[in-house]
Amino acid sequence: MTWIDEKYINIISCRLKNFKRKKAGLYNCSCPLCGDSSKKKTKARGFFILKKGEWYYFCHNCGASKSFSFFLKDMDANVHKEYSYEQWKEKNAHVGRTGPVIIPPKTVLPKRTVSQESVLPRLSDLPTSHEAVQFATKRMIPEDKWNELLYAENFSQFGKTIDPDIKLKKEPRFVIPFYDSEGNIISAQGRSFDKDSECRYITVRGEEDCDKWYGLWRNLGPVVFVVEGPIDSLFLPNCVASTGLSTIDKVPSSLKDKELIFVLDNEPRNSNVVNAMEKLIDQGRRVAILPSCIKHKDINEMVLSGMKIGGIIDMLQTYSFTGMEAKLRLTQWKKTKDQKMKVQTK
């Protein structure tokens, strides 16, 4: 199954030095079998090639030549077991498919009040040299999401259009608005451009009981990813975000009929993250627990590292678990202080 092979090429890409996609049907990396060049760190003579409907690995340095399946088995036997099981499931499926289907949600074009309109342009309306556009470009936020994102020259003035009693510092901020089902702004998160800011993110809410989850206004499919922050949610189709770990287990009623995959930050040493994952697993939720080769903290970091969205989605679906399997995976994954103490007392 060529799409499964390519899926696993992307999954292990984080472990392959100098990995990049050259073109359709061709990936390049430094050979992990021979180490490639010890003198020139950027040397990359390993290739994954799609040939006659099959993926193969070749190295022009050590001469390695094998099918992708044998390459993966030599590289990581545990990942190969999951790969083999997925191949078996695909061959025995009653309904054939050519690859994973990704259906992006429909976006509601934002509406704003007259007062908001006067102070908040969309990113899509700003010149490429603008600092807000530069921020979005640097973070590789998809351009088709720019019409949802705004810029406030005076965030304090904008904040008062949502909460008239709020008192904020007069400063420019990158604005991530929260919309209702009609496209009206009901709250917003302002991100500072100042790296040394004491308050990098400020959230303004019109009403205390308004939804604290981002992306609920979208026309979501049956399977929905749940991430920690709004920016991460902009990269994945069918994705929403909580506004922190304190609300991530409080699922809004609008999502009760959806199959949710929770993708918390990849921080095995963060006790707050681990505790939140444990709580979700105890609730019977499906939680993504990524393999140890993934060092990136969140979805944005994965994208910035060169990982493709299709590969990220496949990885999240492959490495998401429920019940006892999730508990076992979490025990192996977490590296919190309490776990270290248990190991030392054995």
Secondary structure, DSSP 8 states (H G I E B T S, - for coil): -HHHHHHHHHHGGGGSTT-EEEETTEEEE--TTT-S-SS-TT---EEEEEETTEEEEEETTT--EEEHHHHHHHH-HHHHHHHHHHHHHHHT-SS--SS------B----B--HHHHHH--BGGGS-TTSHHHHHHHHTT--GGGGGG-EEESSHHHHHHHH-TT-------EEEEEEE-TTSBEEEEEEEES-TT-S-SEEEEESSTTS---BSTTSB--SEEEEESSHHHHTSSSSEEE-SSTTTTTS--GGGTTSEEEEE--S-TT-HHHHHHHHHHHHTT-EEE---TT---SSHHHHHHTT--HHHHHHHHHHTEE-HHHHHHHHHHH---HHHHHHHHH-
